Amino acid sequence: MQNPSRPAPAVGYPPANGYPPPQTGAAYPYNAPYYPNQPYAPPYNNQPYRASSSRAFVRTFLIAMIVVFISMGVIIFILWLVLRPRLPEFRIDSLSLTNFSTSNTSVSGNWNARFSAYNPNKKLSIYYDAVDSMLFCRTEFVAETRIPPFKQSKRNQTFVDASFAARDAYVERRALGDINADRTRGTLYFNVKLLARAEFKTGGWRARNKIVRVWCQSLPVSISSSNTSASGSGKLGAPKDCQLL
C-alpha cells in the first residue's frame, strides 16, 4: 500500500509551454508556421541574362552578314547587266616553219606565230598577264614560250607574236610515224595553245578576272621538202580562227 503522503513518481516529460502532450495516434495539434512566397532570385552574376545577350548578338551578326552578301550580289548583278563583259576573240594569222627535221625519236625546228586578239567590249579594257603559248606537232608537245603582257582598249585589235624552238624534242614512235607520213604528203599539222590571265577593267575598277584558254587546232603548214632526212620549211596557207576553251 502506497503512502498517501508521498508524491506520485514522474512519468515522461513535463508538458511544454503549458500545453498537454499530444495523444497517441492524433494529428499534430499545432499550426504549421507560415512562410510567405519569396520572389525568385536569379543565379549569381546573372548568367542566364548574359547567355541571352550573347545569343541575340550572334543572331544579329548573322542577319547583318546575310544582308551584306545579298546586297553585294545585287550590286554585282546590276554591274554585269550594265557592263556586259564579253570574252575576247583570237585568230592565228600566220605560222612559219624553218629547219624542221626528224630523227628516230625526236623532232627539231623553229616556228614563228602571229596571233590577233580582238576585244569586243564597249566599256571594258582587257589586260593580259602571265601569257604562255605551247606548240604541238599533231598531239605531241614540242615547244613552249612566254609572251610579254599586253593591254587592249575597248573595241581594239592587237597582234601578238610568239617564237618557238625545239631541238631533238622527244615524241612517241607511233606519233613520229604519223608526222613523217604527213611530211611525205607535203603538209604538216600543228596545234597551238595560248594560256593567259585576263583582267577586265573599266576606269579604276576591276570588273572581272578570268583565265583565258585559246586553242588553235589543225594548222596545215606546207613543207618544202618531203624528204624526212632533210631540213624543210613552210608556212600556214591562210588565217584560222581559234577556239576558247
C-alpha positions in Angstrom: 0.0 0.0 0.0 1.4 3.4 -1.0 1.8 6.1 1.4 -0.6 8.9 0.5 1.8 11.5 1.8 4.5 10.7 -0.8 4.2 12.3 -4.3 3.5 10.1 -7.3 6.6 9.2 -9.4 7.1 11.3 -12.5 6.1 9.7 -15.8 7.6 11.1 -19.2 8.5 14.7 -19.7 6.6 17.6 -18.4 4.3 19.4 -20.8 6.0 22.2 -22.8 4.7 25.7 -22.5 1.8 24.5 -20.5 0.3 22.5 -23.4 -0.7 19.0 -22.7 1.2 16.3 -24.6 -0.4 15.0 -27.8 -2.4 11.9 -27.7 -1.2 8.8 -29.3 -2.4 8.4 -32.9 -3.7 12.0 -33.1 -2.6 14.5 -35.8 -0.1 17.2 -34.9 -2.2 19.7 -32.8 -0.1 22.8 -33.5 -0.4 25.1 -36.5 2.5 24.9 -39.0 4.5 28.1 -39.3 3.6 30.3 -42.3 6.2 31.4 -44.8 5.2 34.0 -47.4 6.1 33.3 -51.0 9.6 34.6 -51.7 10.4 36.2 -55.1 12.7 34.1 -57.4 16.3 35.2 -57.0 18.4 34.9 -60.2 21.6 32.9 -60.1 24.8 34.6 -59.2 26.3 37.0 -61.7 23.1 37.0 -63.9 24.4 34.1 -66.1 21.0 33.5 -67.9 20.9 37.2 -68.8 24.4 37.1 -70.3 23.7 33.9 -72.3 20.6 35.5 -73.7 22.5 38.7 -74.7 25.2 36.5 -76.5 22.6 34.6 -78.5 21.0 37.9 -79.5 24.3 39.3 -80.7 25.2 36.2 -82.7 21.7 36.3 -84.3 22.0 40.0 -85.2 25.5 39.5 -86.6 24.4 36.6 -88.9 21.4 38.6 -90.1 23.7 41.6 -90.9 26.2 39.3 -92.8 23.3 37.8 -94.9 22.1 41.3 -95.8 25.6 42.4 -96.8 26.1 39.4 -99.0 22.7 39.8 -100.7 23.4 43.5 -101.3 26.8 42.7 -102.8 25.2 40.1 -105.1 22.6 42.6 -106.3 25.3 45.2 -107.0 27.5 42.8 -108.9 24.4 41.6 -110.9 23.5 45.2 -111.8 27.1 46.0 -112.9 27.1 42.9 -115.0 23.9 44.0 -116.7 25.4 47.4 -117.3 28.8 46.4 -118.5 28.0 43.0 -120.1 31.6 41.6 -120.2 32.4 39.5 -123.2 35.4 37.2 -123.8 38.0 38.2 -126.4 38.3 36.6 -129.8 41.5 35.1 -131.1 42.8 34.1 -134.5 46.2 32.9 -135.8 47.2 34.9 -138.8 50.5 33.2 -139.7 52.7 30.3 -138.7 56.0 29.8 -140.4 58.4 26.8 -140.0 62.1 26.6 -140.7 64.9 24.0 -140.1 62.4 21.2 -139.5 63.8 17.7 -139.2 63.0 14.4 -137.6 65.1 11.6 -136.2 64.2 8.2 -134.8 62.5 9.6 -131.6 62.5 13.4 -131.9 61.8 16.5 -133.9 63.6 19.8 -134.3 62.7 23.1 -135.8 61.9 26.8 -135.4 58.4 28.3 -135.5 57.1 31.9 -135.7 53.4 32.5 -135.0 51.3 35.7 -135.1 48.0 35.9 -133.2 45.4 38.6 -133.4 43.3 39.3 -130.3 40.1 41.3 -130.5 38.3 42.9 -127.5 34.6 43.2 -128.4 33.6 45.1 -125.2 32.3 48.6 -125.5 33.0 49.6 -121.8 35.8 47.3 -120.7 39.5 47.1 -121.4 41.5 43.9 -121.0 44.9 43.4 -119.5 46.7 40.1 -120.3 49.3 38.8 -117.9 51.2 35.5 -117.5 50.8 34.7 -121.2 52.2 31.3 -122.1 52.0 29.5 -125.5 52.6 25.9 -126.4 53.1 24.2 -129.7 52.2 20.6 -130.6 53.1 18.6 -133.6 49.9 16.7 -134.1 49.1 15.8 -130.5 52.8 15.7 -129.3 54.1 18.6 -127.2 57.2 20.1 -128.9 58.0 23.6 -127.5 56.8 26.3 -125.2 57.4 30.1 -124.9 56.4 33.1 -122.7 54.8 36.1 -124.3 55.1 39.6 -122.7 52.0 41.1 -121.1 49.8 43.4 -123.2 46.8 45.5 -122.9 43.7 46.0 -125.1 41.5 49.1 -125.0 37.8 48.9 -125.9 37.0 47.5 -129.4 40.7 47.1 -130.0 42.5 44.5 -132.1 46.1 43.6 -131.0 48.7 41.5 -132.8 50.8 39.2 -130.6 54.0 37.3 -131.8 55.3 34.1 -130.4 58.5 32.2 -131.3 59.2 28.5 -130.6 62.3 26.5 -130.9 62.8 22.7 -130.4 66.0 20.7 -130.6 65.6 17.0 -130.5 62.2 17.2 -128.7 61.1 13.6 -127.9 57.9 12.2 -129.4 56.5 8.7 -129.3 57.5 6.4 -132.1 53.9 5.9 -133.3 53.3 9.7 -133.4 56.6 10.2 -135.2 55.5 7.8 -137.9 52.3 9.8 -138.5 54.4 13.0 -138.7 56.7 11.5 -141.3 53.7 10.3 -143.3 52.2 13.8 -143.3 55.6 15.2 -144.5 55.7 12.7 -147.3 52.3 14.0 -148.4 53.7 17.6 -148.3 51.7 19.0 -145.3 52.4 19.0 -141.6 49.7 19.7 -139.0 50.3 21.7 -135.8 48.3 22.8 -132.8 49.0 26.0 -130.8 47.7 26.7 -127.3 47.6 30.1 -125.7 47.0 30.5 -121.9 46.7 33.9 -120.2 45.2 35.6 -117.2 42.9 38.3 -118.4 41.8 41.2 -116.2 38.8 43.2 -117.3 38.8 46.9 -116.2 36.7 49.9 -116.5 38.2 53.1 -115.3 39.9 52.3 -112.0 37.5 49.5 -111.2 38.2 45.8 -111.9 35.2 44.2 -113.4 36.3 40.6 -113.8 39.3 38.2 -113.8 39.4 35.1 -115.9 41.9 32.5 -117.2 41.7 32.6 -121.0 42.5 29.3 -122.8 42.9 29.6 -126.6 43.2 26.5 -128.8 44.2 26.8 -132.4 43.7 23.4 -133.9 44.9 21.5 -137.0 47.0 24.2 -138.6 48.2 23.0 -142.0 51.8 24.0 -142.9 53.0 23.1 -146.4 56.6 21.7 -146.2 59.2 22.5 -148.9 60.8 19.0 -148.8 59.1 15.7 -148.4 62.4 14.0 -147.6 62.3 13.1 -143.9 66.0 13.1 -143.6 66.4 16.7 -144.9 65.7 20.0 -143.3 62.4 21.7 -144.5 60.5 24.9 -144.2 56.9 26.0 -144.8 54.1 28.3 -143.7 50.4 28.4 -142.9 48.3 29.0 -146.0 45.5 31.2 -144.6 44.5 32.7 -141.2 42.4 30.5 -139.0 40.1 31.2 -136.1 40.9 29.8 -132.7 38.5 28.5 -130.0 38.2 29.5 -126.4 38.1 26.5 -124.1 
